[in-house]
Amino acid sequence: MERTRTGPPARAVATVNVTEATDWCQPQQLARARALPAHCYVDPAMHARDRDAVLARGWQLVAHAELVGGAGDHALAEVAGVPLIVVRGDDGELRALHNVCRHRAGPLALCDGRAARTLTCRYHGWTYTLDGRLRGAPEMAAAEGFDRQAIRLPQARVAQWQGLVFAALDARAPEFAEVVDGIDAQLAAAGHRLPDYRCHRRIDYEIACDWKVYVDNYLEGHHVPLVHPGLNRLLDARHYTTRCARWHSLQSSPLASAPALYGSGEALYYFLYPNTMLNCLPGRLQTNRVLPLAAGRCRVEFDFYYADQRLAQADADMRFSDQVQREDIGVCQAVQRGLASGSYTAGRLNPLRESGVWHFHELLRAAYRSAP
């Protein structure tokens, strides 16, 4: 007599794909490309690998230039786990110093500030000049062989562009001009003067997904009709395009919305590898920085900037943006659960709609190959 099995169903177990297990990190042509395998998004070891091979070797948005306009003005940031203090020196030079005292790793600043004359450790009082040289070390006269002049704070590379400040930890990062090559001309043609836009507000979201899940989602408009019906009504899917450069990609679409929202014109969505987004709409800039927190968790920082004539629409604009972000968060968290389920093996990418995702994955694969 045949018995009927009772109890909960067996957990789905993904079939091991030998090709995926051995070849996922090799270069792929767009027409034959697959997405990254699930372990890239769920394995705790990938969190450290992303930090060292990707985030430490790329340029990241760290501040707006208006925060560091005068001597001693400084802003705090973190790149790949390294605390930074971006400071304007007495000589007018902008530097990104490690915010880690050479004595016992205390912080030199705890918040953004203006017109500091020196940088003083908040732990034991060692002081540094604005270019990172040790100036004073209390009661160290009895330390044999202590050479104050030989001690200075390490520096990251720094670049100021379009009113934004970027930093890179690693000398192997490309020249910053290569990262943004061609963008200035595109912004000018669209009538954007980003340095003139004023910072209005920052909104942070903490999301239960890997940082790469969020970036993948940003890099394609394929999901917009299903996930963002309100946004879909403002964009023209027939003329939605994606263009990939060496270190960045651009998604663009004509706009047709009410003057109280985006207005008419063109939406330009830039992704700067590895984790910065610039959303440029008429009279408006939104910068997004995607920060890994742990395996399966990230934080996204949104800074909103407006031209003076657009400030009256800022509140309505931000409410709509929050709605879109909530929709993205829901789907990204669902994708993370799917990746962690054991059911998923890497699927084929849509060459017409997901070239931005493919471009990002190819940059990641190259980074992983260079730091196995």
N, C-alpha and C positions, 0 to 999 in steps of 0.2 A: 504494500500500500504506500503510495507516494505521500510524503508529508509536506505540508505547506510551511515554509520558513517564516517565522515571525520575528519581531524586533526591528530595530532601526536599520535602514539600508547601509550597506558597506560604503565606506568613504571612497570617493573616486580617486584613483591613482593614475597619474599621468604616465603614458607610455614613453619609455626612454627613446629619444630620437638620437641615434648614434651620430648622425651628421651634425645635428644641433650641438651635441656635447663637444664635438671636436673642432667645428668650423665656425662657430657663431661669431668669433672675434676677427675673422678675416674680412677683407673688403668685399662689398657686394654692389652689384649693378642695380640701379633703381628698378629696372623692369623685372628683376628676379629677387628683389630684396625681401627679407623677413624682418620682423621686429626683433628687438633684443629678447633673449629668453627670460623666463620668470625669475631665475636666480639673481639676475642683475638688479632686480627691484626688491628682493626679499631677504637675501643672504646678508647677515650682519657684516661679513667680511667685505662686502661691496661698499659699505659706508666708509670704511677706512681707505679702500682703493679709490673711491671717488674723490675723497679729500686730497690724497697724495698725487694721484695721476691726472686729475681733471681740474679741481678747484684751485689747487696750489699753483697750477701751471697756466691759468687763464686770467684774463682781466675781469675785474668785478667792480660794479658800481659801489662807491663807498660814501659819497657825500655830494651835496649840491655846492657849487662854487660860492654862493652867497654866504655860506657858513664860514668860509675861510678866506674872506676878502682882504683883511688887514693883518699886519704883523701880530703874531701871538694868537690869532683866531684859530680854533682847533675843533675838530669833530672826531668822534669815536666810531670805529667800525671793527669788523672782524672778517678775515679772509682765511678760509680753510683752517679754522680753529686758532689762528694767530690774532690776538688783539692788536689793533692799530690805532694810532693817533695821527690824524691828518692835520698838519699844522703849517701855517704860513710863517716863514722865517723873517728875521729882521732884514735880510737881504732881498726879500720879495719872493724867494723861491718857495714852492710848495713841496712838502715832504710827507711821506707816509712812514712814520717811525713805529717800531714795535713798542706797544704800550706795556712793556715788561721791564721793570727795573733790573739792572745788572747785579744788584746786591742779592736780593732773595725773591725776585719775581713779582714784587708789588706793582700796582698800577700807578702810572704817572698822572692819570686823570680819570675821573669817574663819570664825567658828563661833558657835553659840548661846552665851549666857553669862548670868551672874547679877550683879546689884548693881553694875554699872559706874557710876562717878561721871561719867565723860566718855566720849566716843567719839573715839578716836585713830586717825588714818590710819596704816595699816601700811606705808606707802611712805616718807613724809617727815615724819610726826609732827605734822601739823596736828591740832588738837584742837577738838572741838565739844561744846556742852552737849547734854543729853538732849532738848532741843526743837529742835536743829539749828542753833543759832547758833554762828558761828565764835568760839572762845575764844582760841586761840593759833596763831600762824603763825611758826615759828622763822626768825629772821634775815631778816625781810621789811621791816625798818626802812628799808633803802636803796631799796625799790621805790616810786618816785614815785607819788603819788595812790592808794596802796593803802589802802583803807578796810575795816578788819576788821569793823566793825559792819554794813557793808552786805552781808556774805556770810553766807548760810545754806543749809542743805541743802534741796533741793526735797522736797515731801511728796506722797505718794499719799493718797487718801481711805481711811479705815479704819473698820471696824465690828466690834463684838464681839457675837456672838449664839449662844446655846445652847452656851457654852463654846468656841466656835470664832471665829477672827479672820479677817476677809476684807479685801481691799484692792482698790482700783480706781484706775487711773492717770488716767483721763480724767474731766473734769467733766461730760461728756455721758452718763456711765453713769447709769442710773436711781437713785433713792434706794434704799438697801439694803432698807428696809422693804417696798418694792414687790416685790423679788425673792423674799422669803420670806413674803409675805402669805398667811396662812391656815395655815402649817405648824405654828406653835406650838400651835394648838388641836388639830390632828390628832395631834401627838406626845403631848400631854397626854391625849387620849382613849384612846390606845393604851398609856398608862402609862409612857412614856419620860421620863426625867430625864437628858438628855444631859450636862449639866454635871457630873453625879455619876459618870459613867463614867471609868475610869482608862485612860490610854494603856498599851498592852501591848507593841506592836511595830510597826515599819514594814517593809514588803516592797516593793521596786521591781521592775518588769518593764520591760525595753526591748524594743520591739515594732517589727517591720518593716512598719508600716502607718501611713498618715496618721492624725492624731489624730481626725479626723472619722469615719473608719471605725470606730474603737473606740467613739466616742460613739454612732454609729448602732446598733451592735450592742447596746450597753447599753439603748437606748431601746425595745426590743421583746422580748417574750417569745415571739414567733412561732418563733424558732429553738430554744427550750429543749428540746422533745421530741427533736429530732434531734441536737443538739450536746451537751446536758447531761442524759443519761438519769438520772444520780443525783439531780441537782437537781429534775428533772421529777417524781420520785416524792414529793418533799416539798411541792410546790405543787399548788394546785387550779386546773387550767386552766379549769374551768367558771366560776370566779369571779375569774379574773385580769382586772383592770381597769386602764385608763390614763386619768388625768385631767390636762388641760392647763390651767395658769394662765397669767398674762401672761409671767412670766420663769422659770417652773419647771414641771416635770411630775412626776407621781407614778404609779408602777406599784405595784399592791398585790395580794396574794394571801393567802388563808388558808394556814396552815402545819400540817403533820402530820408531825413527825419525832421521833426518839428524844430523850429528855431530855439525853443526852450530846452531842447536836448542837445543833440550833436550838430544840428543844422545840416546844410548840404555841403558837398565837397568830396573829400576822399579820406578813407580810413587807412592809415599806414601802421602796420604792426611789425616792428623790428624785433628780432631775437639776436642778441649778441652773445656768442658762446663764451662761457658755459652756462650762465644763469641770470642774464639780464634781459628784460623786455622793455621796449619803449613803444607805447601806444600813442600815436600822434593823430589827433583829429583837429578840425578847425578851431584854432585858438586855444588848444588844450594839449597837455602832455600828461600822461600817466606812466610812471616808471614802476616796474615790478622787479623785485629781487627775490629769488627763490633760494632759501637757505636750508640745507639739510640739518636736521636736529638729531636724528638717529635712524636706524633701519626702519623704514616704513613711516617716518614722520618728517614733516618739513614746516617751515614758516615762510609765508609770502608777505613781503613788505610793499605796500602800495603808497606811493607819494603822488599827490595830485597837484599839478601846476596849471595856471590859467593866465591868459592874456587879460589885461585890465577890462576889456570890453566883454569878456566872458564870465567874469566873477559873479554876476547876477544869476547865472544859470548853474553855478557850481553845486548847490545843494540838490537840485533835481538830477543833475548829472551823476552825482555820487550815489544817490539812492538807486538809480538805474544800474550803475556799475556794481553796487553791492548785490543786487538781484542776480546779475550775471555771474558774479563770483560764487554766490551760494549754489547756483546751478552747477558750476564747474566743480566745486568742492564735493557735492553729492556724487557726481559721476566718477571723479578721481578716486574717492574713497571706495566706491563699489569696484572699480578696476583693481585697486590694491588688494581687496579681498579675493578677487578672482585670481590674481597672480599668486597669492599665497595659498590657494586652495589645493594645489597639487594637480589640478585638472588641465592647466594651460600649457601648451607648447607653442613656440613662436609662430605667429601667423604671418601670412603674406601681406605686404603693404600695397596700398592702392597707388599706382604710379601717378595717376592724374591728381589725386587729392592729398597725398601724404608725402610729397617730396621733401617738405620741411622736416618731417619726422626722420626720414631716411638720411637727410643731411646731418642732423644732430647725431644720429646713431653712428654714422660713419666717422664723425669727429671723436665720439666716445671710443669706438673700436680702435682708432689710431692711437688715442691716449692710453688705452689699456695695453695695446701691443708694446708701447714704448716703456711701460713700467709694469712688467709682468709680476 
